[in-house]
Amino acid sequence: MSCLKPEGREPMLAKTGAPDFNAFDIMQPRAPGAIPAELKNGGRVKSHGAAPAGVYLPNNNILTPQMRSPEYVQMSTAAAITLGIMPGKMHRCSCTRCLNLLLTYPEGCRANCAYCGLARHREAERDYADRNFIRVDWPAVPMADVVEIVAKDGANSPFHRMCISMITHPNSDADTVSVLKRWTDRIDPSAIPISILSNPTTMERSDVANLKDLGADIFTVALDAATPEIFERTRGKGVQSPHSWQKYWEILHHARDIFGPAKFGAHIIVGMGESEHDVLSLVQQLVDLGGHSHMFCFFPESGSLMDHLPATPRDQWRRVQLGRYLLDYCGARVEQMRFDNHGRVLDFGLPKAELDAIIDAGIAFRTSGCPGKFADDISACDRPYGDSPPSNIASYPFQPNKKDIAKIRTQLGIRKAH
């Protein structure tokens, strides 16, 4: 049993006076507003009826065309820069190693997750293809163009992995299969492995098995919320959204059975009101199932129902990053760690020299996700600045240098032993 220190320190940073964790009571989303009937289900886009014509860049001041998967997919700005579809540079990054492909429809995602820029409640404000997601725009690109560019690069492709991200839409399951087949018809999945970021709400066990049979390598479930209570108020009935904690776990267990150890996992967002003990206990549960965890730092996404709330304090985030890495890759157990009565980590349960070496290696503080070709603990899915601005990096999309490590140690409050 983890040790919870009864006299836990107050949730306050001495220097700034800001809370050093996001408590449950303050992380309440706004209630979604009513949507005019004519704007529901992509009404504006469908009434205009503009035909798609090649690459569509969000907010380019033309009528949003009627783009649909599987003919069209959206991709992150970083992936579009790496593919040469958009101009631009990334701070301290030459490219991204994962090609994230997001299904797209005029109706958009029919879920209403409180922290997400793609949520249904934005219908009155912004067309789906123009909505920001994890801090950036997602241009829409013909799937045929994506496959052609990557296939032409062959073994020289900068991508270590491709990920199909499903959304909550009636066609999402069938179109994920179509996108997967179009990819594997031209590109060997052993050369660029394929991940599925699933939509459990619309899936059954047979859907999971079909994706494995068609060549998918890793299957993930975006739990995002670390507890059932936070899930319900950010992804379920609390925001008029269709997802349920039970259904997500049902599909996660199917993925464990079908994809096997180390080939399934869950996304977790840190800082939405859970304690550090909550989230690290969830990580331990996933480890015990044979899976892995992909960690995101909560950032108040513009236009979301939580855009008025504070981003995850860096000390909370660093403690959880380090704890997650120890559980996933170093054989540590949450039961060996000590926590205060607010659930904050007081002790990671390792000798100081061993902990220092892990901190100095820096890998624990890089973006976590499906592995690439460098090492199992270095993610292909580096999501450059998806959860923070470059001025205050949360997840490092590159190897932290000595100056970065010094900053991380300050955020952790852990000095190096001399």
Secondary structure, DSSP 8 states (H G I E B T S, - for coil): --EEETT---S--TTT---SS--GGG----------GGGGGGHHHHHHT----S-B-TTSSS------TTTEEEE-HHHHHHHTSS---BTTBS--SEEEEEE--TT------TT-TT-GGGTTTS-GGG--BTTB---EEEHHHHHHHHHHHGGG-S-SEEEEE--SSTTHHHHHHHHHHHHHTTS-TTTS-EEEE--GGG--HHHHHHHHHTT--EEEEEEESSSHHHHHHHHSGGGT----HHHHHHHHHHHHHHH-TTSEEEEEEESSS--HHHHHHHHHHHHHHT-EEEEEE----TTSTTTTS----HHHHHHHHHHHHHHHHS---GGGSEEETT--EEE-SS-HHHHHHHHHH-GGGB--SSB-SS-TTSBS---TTSSS-GGG-SSBSS---HHHHHHHHHHHT-----
